[in-house]
Amino acid sequence: MDKVCVVITTYESEEKAADAAKNMVENGLAACATFFKVRSIYEWKGKTEDATEYLVIYKTLSTKVEHLKSEVLKMHSYEVPELLEINVDKVGENYLKWMSDSLI
């Protein structure tokens, strides 16, 4: 049986986050994508950056995760995009069924 995976990335604008999220859902790579505005402080090329970004959380299945990550990297404007994968060990049965039905 498929496992639930969460993939997290950030985008530079709300428009890019929304476009990417919609693309992943419409193409059957994510059952759902949630995004929100965040403030990120990070080191980049020897300088501390303080930026507004949009964090996207993609909910998908293990059978789709590699394709989803590949598409994120293809579409991304960042030189080194954040790309985190979290494998979810426990998930509600109804939610898993909905995800499975959504991603056929």
C-alpha positions in Angstrom: 0.0 0.0 0.0 1.1 3.5 -0.7 2.6 5.6 2.0 1.8 9.3 2.5 4.7 11.7 1.9 4.9 15.4 2.5 7.2 17.5 0.3 8.1 21.1 1.4 9.6 23.9 -0.6 9.5 27.7 -0.7 8.9 30.1 -3.5 9.8 33.8 -3.8 6.2 35.0 -4.5 2.6 34.1 -3.7 1.9 33.9 -7.5 4.7 31.4 -8.1 3.6 29.3 -5.1 0.0 29.3 -6.3 1.0 28.4 -9.8 3.2 25.6 -8.7 0.6 24.2 -6.3 -2.1 24.3 -8.8 0.1 22.6 -11.4 1.0 19.8 -9.1 -2.6 19.1 -8.1 -4.0 19.4 -11.6 -1.3 17.0 -12.9 -2.1 14.4 -10.3 1.3 14.7 -8.5 -0.2 16.1 -5.2 -3.6 15.5 -3.7 -3.3 18.8 -1.9 -1.0 21.7 -1.6 -1.1 24.2 1.2 0.9 27.4 1.2 1.4 30.4 3.4 3.6 33.5 3.8 6.7 33.0 5.9 9.8 34.9 6.9 13.1 33.0 6.3 16.5 33.9 7.7 19.3 32.0 6.1 22.9 32.1 5.1 23.5 32.6 1.4 26.9 33.1 -0.3 28.5 34.5 2.9 25.6 36.8 3.8 22.7 36.5 6.2 19.5 36.9 4.2 16.1 37.9 5.7 13.4 37.3 3.1 9.6 36.9 2.7 8.8 33.6 1.0 5.9 31.3 0.5 6.2 27.9 2.0 4.3 25.1 0.1 3.4 21.8 1.7 2.6 19.2 -0.9 0.7 16.1 0.3 1.3 13.1 -2.0 1.8 9.3 -2.1 5.1 7.4 -2.2 4.5 6.4 -5.8 4.2 10.0 -6.9 6.9 11.7 -4.7 9.9 11.4 -7.1 8.0 12.7 -10.0 6.6 15.6 -7.9 10.2 16.5 -6.7 11.5 16.4 -10.2 8.7 18.8 -11.4 9.4 21.1 -8.4 13.1 21.3 -9.4 12.2 21.9 -13.1 9.8 24.8 -12.3 11.8 26.4 -9.5 13.5 29.8 -9.9 15.9 29.4 -7.0 19.5 28.3 -7.7 19.3 25.9 -4.7 15.6 25.3 -3.8 14.6 23.9 -0.5 13.3 20.4 -1.1 12.4 18.4 2.0 10.6 15.0 1.9 8.9 13.7 5.0 7.5 10.1 5.1 4.4 10.0 7.2 4.1 6.8 9.3 0.6 7.4 10.6 -2.4 8.9 8.7 -6.1 8.6 9.1 -7.7 5.9 7.0 -10.3 8.2 5.4 -7.6 10.7 4.5 -5.4 8.0 2.9 -8.4 6.7 0.9 -9.2 10.2 -0.3 -5.5 10.7 -1.3 -5.4 7.4 -3.1 -8.7 8.1 -4.9 -7.4 11.6 -5.8 -4.1 10.5 -7.3 -5.2 7.6 -9.5 
